[in-house]
Amino acid sequence: MSLTLVNSSSIRAVGYDGYTLAVLFHTSDTIYTHPGVPYSIYEGLMQAGSKGTYYNRYIRGKYK
């Protein structure tokens, strides 16, 4: 899965393959994967004004 650079102060890049969301933060070289993420959540993240806030509210701890 390729990652796309995003404009965010907390998230460096995001990848999505239709099932698994991958997130790379500025503070780590670890790619965090979240299986089972629906497209609507991925789309919301990509369109969010604050990607870090969106990630914490709708993704973190909900998809492992």
mmCIF file as Biopython writes it, N, C-alpha, C and O atoms, coordinates in Angstrom:
data_model
#
loop_
_atom_site.group_PDB
_atom_site.id
_atom_site.type_symbol
_atom_site.label_atom_id
_atom_site.label_alt_id
_atom_site.label_comp_id
_atom_site.label_asym_id
_atom_site.label_entity_id
_atom_site.label_seq_id
_atom_site.pdbx_PDB_ins_code
_atom_site.Cartn_x
_atom_site.Cartn_y
_atom_site.Cartn_z
_atom_site.occupancy
_atom_site.B_iso_or_equiv
_atom_site.auth_seq_id
_atom_site.auth_asym_id
_atom_site.pdbx_PDB_model_num
ATOM 1   N N  . MET A ? 1  ? 0.856   -1.178 0.000  1.0 0.0 1  A 1 
ATOM 2   C CA . MET A ? 1  ? 0.000   0.000  0.000  1.0 0.0 1  A 1 
ATOM 3   C C  . MET A ? 1  ? 0.898   1.235  0.000  1.0 0.0 1  A 1 
ATOM 4   O O  . MET A ? 1  ? 1.828   1.336  0.800  1.0 0.0 1  A 1 
ATOM 5   N N  . SER A ? 2  ? 0.620   2.144  -0.877 1.0 0.0 2  A 1 
ATOM 6   C CA . SER A ? 2  ? 1.402   3.372  -0.912 1.0 0.0 2  A 1 
ATOM 7   C C  . SER A ? 2  ? 0.769   4.423  -0.006 1.0 0.0 2  A 1 
ATOM 8   O O  . SER A ? 2  ? -0.447  4.454  0.185  1.0 0.0 2  A 1 
ATOM 9   N N  . LEU A ? 3  ? 1.610   5.269  0.538  1.0 0.0 3  A 1 
ATOM 10  C CA . LEU A ? 3  ? 1.149   6.333  1.417  1.0 0.0 3  A 1 
ATOM 11  C C  . LEU A ? 3  ? 1.162   7.663  0.670  1.0 0.0 3  A 1 
ATOM 12  O O  . LEU A ? 3  ? 2.033   7.919  -0.162 1.0 0.0 3  A 1 
ATOM 13  N N  . THR A ? 4  ? 0.187   8.494  0.984  1.0 0.0 4  A 1 
ATOM 14  C CA . THR A ? 4  ? 0.076   9.815  0.393  1.0 0.0 4  A 1 
ATOM 15  C C  . THR A ? 4  ? 0.381   10.861 1.453  1.0 0.0 4  A 1 
ATOM 16  O O  . THR A ? 4  ? -0.210  10.842 2.533  1.0 0.0 4  A 1 
ATOM 17  N N  . LEU A ? 5  ? 1.294   11.770 1.157  1.0 0.0 5  A 1 
ATOM 18  C CA . LEU A ? 5  ? 1.587   12.849 2.089  1.0 0.0 5  A 1 
ATOM 19  C C  . LEU A ? 5  ? 0.354   13.729 2.258  1.0 0.0 5  A 1 
ATOM 20  O O  . LEU A ? 5  ? -0.356  14.013 1.292  1.0 0.0 5  A 1 
ATOM 21  N N  . VAL A ? 6  ? 0.105   14.161 3.502  1.0 0.0 6  A 1 
ATOM 22  C CA . VAL A ? 6  ? -1.048  15.011 3.787  1.0 0.0 6  A 1 
ATOM 23  C C  . VAL A ? 6  ? -0.594  16.275 4.501  1.0 0.0 6  A 1 
ATOM 24  O O  . VAL A ? 6  ? 0.475   16.316 5.110  1.0 0.0 6  A 1 
ATOM 25  N N  . ASN A ? 7  ? -1.415  17.291 4.414  1.0 0.0 7  A 1 
ATOM 26  C CA . ASN A ? 7  ? -1.131  18.563 5.064  1.0 0.0 7  A 1 
ATOM 27  C C  . ASN A ? 7  ? -1.729  18.524 6.472  1.0 0.0 7  A 1 
ATOM 28  O O  . ASN A ? 7  ? -2.913  18.798 6.667  1.0 0.0 7  A 1 
ATOM 29  N N  . SER A ? 8  ? -0.893  18.182 7.438  1.0 0.0 8  A 1 
ATOM 30  C CA . SER A ? 8  ? -1.354  18.035 8.816  1.0 0.0 8  A 1 
ATOM 31  C C  . SER A ? 8  ? -0.169  18.254 9.746  1.0 0.0 8  A 1 
ATOM 32  O O  . SER A ? 8  ? 0.961   17.888 9.424  1.0 0.0 8  A 1 
ATOM 33  N N  . SER A ? 9  ? -0.433  18.852 10.898 1.0 0.0 9  A 1 
ATOM 34  C CA . SER A ? 9  ? 0.651   19.062 11.856 1.0 0.0 9  A 1 
ATOM 35  C C  . SER A ? 9  ? 0.987   17.789 12.635 1.0 0.0 9  A 1 
ATOM 36  O O  . SER A ? 9  ? 2.056   17.699 13.238 1.0 0.0 9  A 1 
ATOM 37  N N  . SER A ? 10 ? 0.089   16.810 12.627 1.0 0.0 10 A 1 
ATOM 38  C CA . SER A ? 10 ? 0.357   15.585 13.384 1.0 0.0 10 A 1 
ATOM 39  C C  . SER A ? 10 ? 0.537   14.349 12.501 1.0 0.0 10 A 1 
ATOM 40  O O  . SER A ? 10 ? 1.296   13.448 12.858 1.0 0.0 10 A 1 
ATOM 41  N N  . ILE A ? 11 ? -0.141  14.293 11.370 1.0 0.0 11 A 1 
ATOM 42  C CA . ILE A ? 11 ? -0.071  13.127 10.486 1.0 0.0 11 A 1 
ATOM 43  C C  . ILE A ? 11 ? 0.763   13.476 9.253  1.0 0.0 11 A 1 
ATOM 44  O O  . ILE A ? 11 ? 0.517   14.475 8.577  1.0 0.0 11 A 1 
ATOM 45  N N  . ARG A ? 12 ? 1.747   12.632 8.982  1.0 0.0 12 A 1 
ATOM 46  C CA . ARG A ? 12 ? 2.634   12.862 7.841  1.0 0.0 12 A 1 
ATOM 47  C C  . ARG A ? 12 ? 2.054   12.285 6.545  1.0 0.0 12 A 1 
ATOM 48  O O  . ARG A ? 12 ? 2.090   12.928 5.497  1.0 0.0 12 A 1 
ATOM 49  N N  . ALA A ? 13 ? 1.513   11.047 6.636  1.0 0.0 13 A 1 
ATOM 50  C CA . ALA A ? 13 ? 1.024   10.386 5.422  1.0 0.0 13 A 1 
ATOM 51  C C  . ALA A ? 13 ? -0.073  9.388  5.777  1.0 0.0 13 A 1 
ATOM 52  O O  . ALA A ? 13 ? -0.155  8.892  6.900  1.0 0.0 13 A 1 
ATOM 53  N N  . VAL A ? 14 ? -0.916  9.109  4.776  1.0 0.0 14 A 1 
ATOM 54  C CA . VAL A ? 14 ? -2.048  8.203  4.949  1.0 0.0 14 A 1 
ATOM 55  C C  . VAL A ? 14 ? -2.116  7.267  3.747  1.0 0.0 14 A 1 
ATOM 56  O O  . VAL A ? 14 ? -1.864  7.682  2.616  1.0 0.0 14 A 1 
ATOM 57  N N  . GLY A ? 15 ? -2.453  6.013  3.994  1.0 0.0 15 A 1 
ATOM 58  C CA . GLY A ? 15 ? -2.676  5.047  2.927  1.0 0.0 15 A 1 
ATOM 59  C C  . GLY A ? 15 ? -3.976  4.322  3.171  1.0 0.0 15 A 1 
ATOM 60  O O  . GLY A ? 15 ? -4.418  4.187  4.312  1.0 0.0 15 A 1 
ATOM 61  N N  . TYR A ? 16 ? -4.594  3.854  2.093  1.0 0.0 16 A 1 
ATOM 62  C CA . TYR A ? 16 ? -5.861  3.120  2.229  1.0 0.0 16 A 1 
ATOM 63  C C  . TYR A ? 16 ? -5.995  2.177  1.047  1.0 0.0 16 A 1 
ATOM 64  O O  . TYR A ? 16 ? -5.792  2.580  -0.098 1.0 0.0 16 A 1 
ATOM 65  N N  . ASP A ? 17 ? -6.336  0.919  1.319  1.0 0.0 17 A 1 
ATOM 66  C CA . ASP A ? 17 ? -6.467  -0.073 0.249  1.0 0.0 17 A 1 
ATOM 67  C C  . ASP A ? 17 ? -7.895  -0.574 0.076  1.0 0.0 17 A 1 
ATOM 68  O O  . ASP A ? 17 ? -8.128  -1.590 -0.580 1.0 0.0 17 A 1 
ATOM 69  N N  . GLY A ? 18 ? -8.847  0.139  0.664  1.0 0.0 18 A 1 
ATOM 70  C CA . GLY A ? 18 ? -10.238 -0.285 0.579  1.0 0.0 18 A 1 
ATOM 71  C C  . GLY A ? 18 ? -10.688 -1.051 1.812  1.0 0.0 18 A 1 
ATOM 72  O O  . GLY A ? 18 ? -11.883 -1.278 2.000  1.0 0.0 18 A 1 
ATOM 73  N N  . TYR A ? 19 ? -9.743  -1.450 2.652  1.0 0.0 19 A 1 
ATOM 74  C CA . TYR A ? 19 ? -10.068 -2.173 3.893  1.0 0.0 19 A 1 
ATOM 75  C C  . TYR A ? 19 ? -9.220  -1.682 5.063  1.0 0.0 19 A 1 
ATOM 76  O O  . TYR A ? 19 ? -9.734  -1.452 6.157  1.0 0.0 19 A 1 
ATOM 77  N N  . THR A ? 20 ? -7.931  -1.524 4.827  1.0 0.0 20 A 1 
ATOM 78  C CA . THR A ? 20 ? -7.000  -1.138 5.893  1.0 0.0 20 A 1 
ATOM 79  C C  . THR A ? 20 ? -6.526  0.296  5.694  1.0 0.0 20 A 1 
ATOM 80  O O  . THR A ? 20 ? -6.110  0.687  4.604  1.0 0.0 20 A 1 
ATOM 81  N N  . LEU A ? 21 ? -6.598  1.065  6.771  1.0 0.0 21 A 1 
ATOM 82  C CA . LEU A ? 21 ? -6.081  2.429  6.786  1.0 0.0 21 A 1 
ATOM 83  C C  . LEU A ? 21 ? -4.697  2.389  7.425  1.0 0.0 21 A 1 
ATOM 84  O O  . LEU A ? 21 ? -4.511  1.772  8.473  1.0 0.0 21 A 1 
ATOM 85  N N  . ALA A ? 22 ? -3.734  3.043  6.797  1.0 0.0 22 A 1 
ATOM 86  C CA . ALA A ? 22 ? -2.376  3.146  7.336  1.0 0.0 22 A 1 
ATOM 87  C C  . ALA A ? 22 ? -2.081  4.613  7.603  1.0 0.0 22 A 1 
ATOM 88  O O  . ALA A ? 22 ? -2.351  5.474  6.766  1.0 0.0 22 A 1 
ATOM 89  N N  . VAL A ? 23 ? -1.524  4.888  8.775  1.0 0.0 23 A 1 
ATOM 90  C CA . VAL A ? 23 ? -1.243  6.269  9.164  1.0 0.0 23 A 1 
ATOM 91  C C  . VAL A ? 23 ? 0.192   6.370  9.663  1.0 0.0 23 A 1 
ATOM 92  O O  . VAL A ? 23 ? 0.640   5.563  10.478 1.0 0.0 23 A 1 
ATOM 93  N N  . LEU A ? 24 ? 0.901   7.366  9.164  1.0 0.0 24 A 1 
ATOM 94  C CA . LEU A ? 24 ? 2.265   7.652  9.587  1.0 0.0 24 A 1 
ATOM 95  C C  . LEU A ? 24 ? 2.267   9.040  10.213 1.0 0.0 24 A 1 
ATOM 96  O O  . LEU A ? 24 ? 1.896   10.020 9.567  1.0 0.0 24 A 1 
ATOM 97  N N  . PHE A ? 25 ? 2.681   9.120  11.459 1.0 0.0 25 A 1 
ATOM 98  C CA . PHE A ? 25 ? 2.708   10.397 12.184 1.0 0.0 25 A 1 
ATOM 99  C C  . PHE A ? 25 ? 4.072   11.063 12.038 1.0 0.0 25 A 1 
ATOM 100 O O  . PHE A ? 25 ? 5.065   10.403 11.736 1.0 0.0 25 A 1 
ATOM 101 N N  . HIS A ? 26 ? 4.110   12.356 12.250 1.0 0.0 26 A 1 
ATOM 102 C CA . HIS A ? 26 ? 5.379   13.089 12.199 1.0 0.0 26 A 1 
ATOM 103 C C  . HIS A ? 26 ? 6.322   12.657 13.324 1.0 0.0 26 A 1 
ATOM 104 O O  . HIS A ? 26 ? 7.541   12.755 13.182 1.0 0.0 26 A 1 
ATOM 105 N N  . THR A ? 27 ? 5.771   12.186 14.429 1.0 0.0 27 A 1 
ATOM 106 C CA . THR A ? 27 ? 6.565   11.884 15.620 1.0 0.0 27 A 1 
ATOM 107 C C  . THR A ? 27 ? 7.149   10.472 15.641 1.0 0.0 27 A 1 
ATOM 108 O O  . THR A ? 27 ? 7.847   10.116 16.590 1.0 0.0 27 A 1 
ATOM 109 N N  . SER A ? 28 ? 6.877   9.656  14.610 1.0 0.0 28 A 1 
ATOM 110 C CA . SER A ? 28 ? 7.319   8.267  14.629 1.0 0.0 28 A 1 
ATOM 111 C C  . SER A ? 28 ? 7.552   7.771  13.211 1.0 0.0 28 A 1 
ATOM 112 O O  . SER A ? 28 ? 6.982   8.304  12.259 1.0 0.0 28 A 1 
ATOM 113 N N  . ASP A ? 29 ? 8.382   6.759  13.073 1.0 0.0 29 A 1 
ATOM 114 C CA . ASP A ? 29 ? 8.569   6.107  11.785 1.0 0.0 29 A 1 
ATOM 115 C C  . ASP A ? 29 ? 7.734   4.842  11.672 1.0 0.0 29 A 1 
ATOM 116 O O  . ASP A ? 29 ? 7.836   4.114  10.685 1.0 0.0 29 A 1 
ATOM 117 N N  . THR A ? 30 ? 6.908   4.578  12.679 1.0 0.0 30 A 1 
ATOM 118 C CA . THR A ? 30 ? 6.023   3.426  12.683 1.0 0.0 30 A 1 
ATOM 119 C C  . THR A ? 30 ? 4.758   3.739  11.891 1.0 0.0 30 A 1 
ATOM 120 O O  . THR A ? 30 ? 4.140   4.785  12.087 1.0 0.0 30 A 1 
ATOM 121 N N  . ILE A ? 31 ? 4.379   2.834  11.002 1.0 0.0 31 A 1 
ATOM 122 C CA . ILE A ? 31 ? 3.118   2.973  10.278 1.0 0.0 31 A 1 
ATOM 123 C C  . ILE A ? 31 ? 2.059   2.208  11.061 1.0 0.0 31 A 1 
ATOM 124 O O  . ILE A ? 31 ? 2.170   0.999  11.267 1.0 0.0 31 A 1 
ATOM 125 N N  . TYR A ? 32 ? 1.044   2.924  11.490 1.0 0.0 32 A 1 
ATOM 126 C CA . TYR A ? 32 ? -0.042  2.315  12.255 1.0 0.0 32 A 1 
ATOM 127 C C  . TYR A ? 32 ? -1.130  1.876  11.296 1.0 0.0 32 A 1 
ATOM 128 O O  . TYR A ? 32 ? -1.622  2.672  10.496 1.0 0.0 32 A 1 
ATOM 129 N N  . THR A ? 33 ? -1.508  0.599  11.376 1.0 0.0 33 A 1 
ATOM 130 C CA . THR A ? 33 ? -2.529  0.069  10.478 1.0 0.0 33 A 1 
ATOM 131 C C  . THR A ? 33 ? -3.817  -0.192 11.244 1.0 0.0 33 A 1 
ATOM 132 O O  . THR A ? 33 ? -3.805  -0.620 12.398 1.0 0.0 33 A 1 
ATOM 133 N N  . HIS A ? 34 ? -4.918  0.076  10.573 1.0 0.0 34 A 1 
ATOM 134 C CA . HIS A ? 34 ? -6.251  -0.076 11.158 1.0 0.0 34 A 1 
ATOM 135 C C  . HIS A ? 34 ? -7.122  -0.832 10.166 1.0 0.0 34 A 1 
ATOM 136 O O  . HIS A ? 34 ? -7.662  -0.223 9.242  1.0 0.0 34 A 1 
ATOM 137 N N  . PRO A ? 35 ? -7.277  -2.163 10.335 1.0 0.0 35 A 1 
ATOM 138 C CA . PRO A ? 35 ? -8.113  -2.930 9.421  1.0 0.0 35 A 1 
ATOM 139 C C  . PRO A ? 35 ? -9.603  -2.665 9.662  1.0 0.0 35 A 1 
ATOM 140 O O  . PRO A ? 35 ? -10.015 -2.319 10.769 1.0 0.0 35 A 1 
ATOM 141 N N  . GLY A ? 36 ? -10.388 -2.833 8.618  1.0 0.0 36 A 1 
ATOM 142 C CA . GLY A ? 36 ? -11.836 -2.729 8.731  1.0 0.0 36 A 1 
ATOM 143 C C  . GLY A ? 36 ? -12.382 -1.318 8.680  1.0 0.0 36 A 1 
ATOM 144 O O  . GLY A ? 36 ? -13.532 -1.087 9.053  1.0 0.0 36 A 1 
ATOM 145 N N  . VAL A ? 37 ? -11.582 -0.373 8.228  1.0 0.0 37 A 1 
ATOM 146 C CA . VAL A ? 37 ? -12.028 1.021  8.163  1.0 0.0 37 A 1 
ATOM 147 C C  . VAL A ? 37 ? -12.873 1.219  6.905  1.0 0.0 37 A 1 
ATOM 148 O O  . VAL A ? 37 ? -12.397 0.965  5.798  1.0 0.0 37 A 1 
ATOM 149 N N  . PRO A ? 38 ? -14.118 1.667  7.060  1.0 0.0 38 A 1 
ATOM 150 C CA . PRO A ? 38 ? -14.941 1.914  5.872  1.0 0.0 38 A 1 
ATOM 151 C C  . PRO A ? 38 ? -14.446 3.126  5.087  1.0 0.0 38 A 1 
ATOM 152 O O  . PRO A ? 38 ? -13.784 4.010  5.630  1.0 0.0 38 A 1 
ATOM 153 N N  . TYR A ? 39 ? -14.779 3.145  3.806  1.0 0.0 39 A 1 
ATOM 154 C CA . TYR A ? 39 ? -14.344 4.239  2.942  1.0 0.0 39 A 1 
ATOM 155 C C  . TYR A ? 39 ? -14.798 5.589  3.470  1.0 0.0 39 A 1 
ATOM 156 O O  . TYR A ? 39 ? -14.066 6.572  3.356  1.0 0.0 39 A 1 
ATOM 157 N N  . SER A ? 40 ? -15.990 5.656  4.046  1.0 0.0 40 A 1 
ATOM 158 C CA . SER A ? 40 ? -16.524 6.931  4.540  1.0 0.0 40 A 1 
ATOM 159 C C  . SER A ? 40 ? -15.640 7.524  5.635  1.0 0.0 40 A 1 
ATOM 160 O O  . SER A ? 40 ? -15.514 8.745  5.727  1.0 0.0 40 A 1 
ATOM 161 N N  . ILE A ? 41 ? -15.030 6.682  6.461  1.0 0.0 41 A 1 
ATOM 162 C CA . ILE A ? 41 ? -14.134 7.159  7.518  1.0 0.0 41 A 1 
ATOM 163 C C  . ILE A ? 41 ? -12.825 7.656  6.898  1.0 0.0 41 A 1 
ATOM 164 O O  . ILE A ? 41 ? -12.314 8.709  7.278  1.0 0.0 41 A 1 
ATOM 165 N N  . TYR A ? 42 ? -12.292 6.899  5.948  1.0 0.0 42 A 1 
ATOM 166 C CA . TYR A ? 42 ? -11.083 7.339  5.232  1.0 0.0 42 A 1 
ATOM 167 C C  . TYR A ? 42 ? -11.330 8.678  4.541  1.0 0.0 42 A 1 
ATOM 168 O O  . TYR A ? 42 ? -10.518 9.597  4.647  1.0 0.0 42 A 1 
ATOM 169 N N  . GLU A ? 43 ? -12.444 8.784  3.842  1.0 0.0 43 A 1 
ATOM 170 C CA . GLU A ? 43 ? -12.777 10.020 3.134  1.0 0.0 43 A 1 
ATOM 171 C C  . GLU A ? 43 ? -12.915 11.186 4.114  1.0 0.0 43 A 1 
ATOM 172 O O  . GLU A ? 43 ? -12.454 12.293 3.836  1.0 0.0 43 A 1 
ATOM 173 N N  . GLY A ? 44 ? -13.545 10.936 5.249  1.0 0.0 44 A 1 
ATOM 174 C CA . GLY A ? 44 ? -13.678 11.968 6.276  1.0 0.0 44 A 1 
ATOM 175 C C  . GLY A ? 44 ? -12.327 12.438 6.784  1.0 0.0 44 A 1 
ATOM 176 O O  . GLY A ? 44 ? -12.119 13.632 6.998  1.0 0.0 44 A 1 
ATOM 177 N N  . LEU A ? 45 ? -11.411 11.500 6.977  1.0 0.0 45 A 1 
ATOM 178 C CA . LEU A ? 45 ? -10.063 11.859 7.421  1.0 0.0 45 A 1 
ATOM 179 C C  . LEU A ? 45 ? -9.367  12.738 6.386  1.0 0.0 45 A 1 
ATOM 180 O O  . LEU A ? 45 ? -8.760  13.752 6.730  1.0 0.0 45 A 1 
ATOM 181 N N  . MET A ? 46 ? -9.456  12.351 5.139  1.0 0.0 46 A 1 
ATOM 182 C CA . MET A ? 46 ? -8.775  13.087 4.089  1.0 0.0 46 A 1 
ATOM 183 C C  . MET A ? 46 ? -9.353  14.489 3.880  1.0 0.0 46 A 1 
ATOM 184 O O  . MET A ? 46 ? -8.647  15.388 3.423  1.0 0.0 46 A 1 
ATOM 185 N N  . GLN A ? 47 ? -10.624 14.676 4.208  1.0 0.0 47 A 1 
ATOM 186 C CA . GLN A ? 47 ? -11.274 15.973 4.026  1.0 0.0 47 A 1 
ATOM 187 C C  . GLN A ? 47 ? -11.307 16.815 5.301  1.0 0.0 47 A 1 
ATOM 188 O O  . GLN A ? 47 ? -11.718 17.975 5.267  1.0 0.0 47 A 1 
ATOM 189 N N  . ALA A ? 48 ? -10.881 16.242 6.412  1.0 0.0 48 A 1 
ATOM 190 C CA . ALA A ? 48 ? -10.970 16.934 7.697  1.0 0.0 48 A 1 
ATOM 191 C C  . ALA A ? 48 ? -10.054 18.152 7.749  1.0 0.0 48 A 1 
ATOM 192 O O  . ALA A ? 48 ? -8.931  18.122 7.247  1.0 0.0 48 A 1 
ATOM 193 N N  . GLY A ? 49 ? -10.544 19.206 8.356  1.0 0.0 49 A 1 
ATOM 194 C CA . GLY A ? 49 ? -9.728  20.391 8.565  1.0 0.0 49 A 1 
ATOM 195 C C  . GLY A ? 49 ? -8.581  20.114 9.517  1.0 0.0 49 A 1 
ATOM 196 O O  . GLY A ? 49 ? -7.481  20.640 9.347  1.0 0.0 49 A 1 
ATOM 197 N N  . SER A ? 50 ? -8.841  19.283 10.523 1.0 0.0 50 A 1 
ATOM 198 C CA . SER A ? 50 ? -7.807  18.841 11.450 1.0 0.0 50 A 1 
ATOM 199 C C  . SER A ? 50 ? -7.761  17.317 11.416 1.0 0.0 50 A 1 
ATOM 200 O O  . SER A ? 50 ? -8.587  16.645 12.033 1.0 0.0 50 A 1 
ATOM 201 N N  . LYS A ? 51 ? -6.792  16.787 10.694 1.0 0.0 51 A 1 
ATOM 202 C CA . LYS A ? 51 ? -6.695  15.335 10.552 1.0 0.0 51 A 1 
ATOM 203 C C  . LYS A ? 51 ? -6.378  14.649 11.880 1.0 0.0 51 A 1 
ATOM 204 O O  . LYS A ? 51 ? -6.867  13.550 12.142 1.0 0.0 51 A 1 
ATOM 205 N N  . GLY A ? 52 ? -5.568  15.286 12.711 1.0 0.0 52 A 1 
ATOM 206 C CA . GLY A ? 52 ? -5.245  14.703 14.013 1.0 0.0 52 A 1 
ATOM 207 C C  . GLY A ? 52 ? -6.476  14.587 14.897 1.0 0.0 52 A 1 
ATOM 208 O O  . GLY A ? 52 ? -6.673  13.562 15.549 1.0 0.0 52 A 1 
ATOM 209 N N  . THR A ? 53 ? -7.298  15.613 14.928 1.0 0.0 53 A 1 
ATOM 210 C CA . THR A ? 53 ? -8.532  15.584 15.718 1.0 0.0 53 A 1 
ATOM 211 C C  . THR A ? 53 ? -9.481  14.523 15.182 1.0 0.0 53 A 1 
ATOM 212 O O  . THR A ? 53 ? -10.079 13.774 15.955 1.0 0.0 53 A 1 
ATOM 213 N N  . TYR A ? 54 ? -9.623  14.456 13.862 1.0 0.0 54 A 1 
ATOM 214 C CA . TYR A ? 54 ? -10.506 13.458 13.242 1.0 0.0 54 A 1 
ATOM 215 C C  . TYR A ? 54 ? -10.015 12.051 13.579 1.0 0.0 54 A 1 
ATOM 216 O O  . TYR A ? 54 ? -10.806 11.184 13.950 1.0 0.0 54 A 1 
ATOM 217 N N  . TYR A ? 55 ? -8.706  11.831 13.448 1.0 0.0 55 A 1 
ATOM 218 C CA . TYR A ? 55 ? -8.132  10.520 13.761 1.0 0.0 55 A 1 
ATOM 219 C C  . TYR A ? 55 ? -8.445  10.128 15.200 1.0 0.0 55 A 1 
ATOM 220 O O  . TYR A ? 55 ? -8.885  9.008  15.458 1.0 0.0 55 A 1 
ATOM 221 N N  . ASN A ? 56 ? -8.221  11.039 16.131 1.0 0.0 56 A 1 
ATOM 222 C CA . ASN A ? 56 ? -8.458  10.731 17.541 1.0 0.0 56 A 1 
ATOM 223 C C  . ASN A ? 56 ? -9.931  10.475 17.835 1.0 0.0 56 A 1 
ATOM 224 O O  . ASN A ? 56 ? -10.256 9.640  18.679 1.0 0.0 56 A 1 
ATOM 225 N N  . ARG A ? 57 ? -10.814 11.175 17.157 1.0 0.0 57 A 1 
ATOM 226 C CA . ARG A ? 57 ? -12.249 11.066 17.422 1.0 0.0 57 A 1 
ATOM 227 C C  . ARG A ? 57 ? -12.893 9.847  16.765 1.0 0.0 57 A 1 
ATOM 228 O O  . ARG A ? 57 ? -13.752 9.203  17.366 1.0 0.0 57 A 1 
ATOM 229 N N  . TYR A ? 58 ? -12.487 9.526  15.539 1.0 0.0 58 A 1 
ATOM 230 C CA . TYR A ? 58 ? -13.208 8.509  14.773 1.0 0.0 58 A 1 
ATOM 231 C C  . TYR A ? 58 ? -12.428 7.230  14.461 1.0 0.0 58 A 1 
ATOM 232 O O  . TYR A ? 58 ? -13.023 6.246  14.021 1.0 0.0 58 A 1 
ATOM 233 N N  . ILE A ? 59 ? -11.123 7.224  14.676 1.0 0.0 59 A 1 
ATOM 234 C CA . ILE A ? 59 ? -10.325 6.060  14.270 1.0 0.0 59 A 1 
ATOM 235 C C  . ILE A ? 59 ? -9.562  5.439  15.437 1.0 0.0 59 A 1 
ATOM 236 O O  . ILE A ? 59 ? -9.643  4.231  15.658 1.0 0.0 59 A 1 
ATOM 237 N N  . ARG A ? 60 ? -8.840  6.241  16.167 1.0 0.0 60 A 1 
ATOM 238 C CA . ARG A ? 60 ? -7.981  5.738  17.262 1.0 0.0 60 A 1 
ATOM 239 C C  . ARG A ? 60 ? -8.794  4.915  18.257 1.0 0.0 60 A 1 
ATOM 240 O O  . ARG A ? 60 ? -9.803  5.383  18.786 1.0 0.0 60 A 1 
ATOM 241 N N  . GLY A ? 61 ? -8.349  3.699  18.503 1.0 0.0 61 A 1 
ATOM 242 C CA . GLY A ? 61 ? -8.991  2.816  19.467 1.0 0.0 61 A 1 
ATOM 243 C C  . GLY A ? 61 ? -10.258 2.143  18.974 1.0 0.0 61 A 1 
ATOM 244 O O  . GLY A ? 61 ? -10.821 1.301  19.674 1.0 0.0 61 A 1 
ATOM 245 N N  . LYS A ? 62 ? -10.722 2.503  17.768 1.0 0.0 62 A 1 
ATOM 246 C CA . LYS A ? 62 ? -11.955 1.913  17.240 1.0 0.0 62 A 1 
ATOM 247 C C  . LYS A ? 62 ? -11.689 0.836  16.193 1.0 0.0 62 A 1 
ATOM 248 O O  . LYS A ? 62 ? -12.501 -0.069 16.003 1.0 0.0 62 A 1 
ATOM 249 N N  . TYR A ? 63 ? -10.549 0.939  15.518 1.0 0.0 63 A 1 
ATOM 250 C CA . TYR A ? 63 ? -10.174 -0.047 14.497 1.0 0.0 63 A 1 
ATOM 251 C C  . TYR A ? 63 ? -8.768  -0.540 14.831 1.0 0.0 63 A 1 
ATOM 252 O O  . TYR A ? 63 ? -7.811  0.233  14.835 1.0 0.0 63 A 1 
ATOM 253 N N  . LYS A ? 64 ? -8.660  -1.839 15.112 1.0 0.0 64 A 1 
ATOM 254 C CA . LYS A ? 64 ? -7.348  -2.390 15.492 1.0 0.0 64 A 1 
ATOM 255 C C  . LYS A ? 64 ? -6.970  -3.433 14.504 1.0 0.0 64 A 1 
ATOM 256 O O  . LYS A ? 64 ? -5.903  -4.036 14.620 1.0 0.0 64 A 1 
#
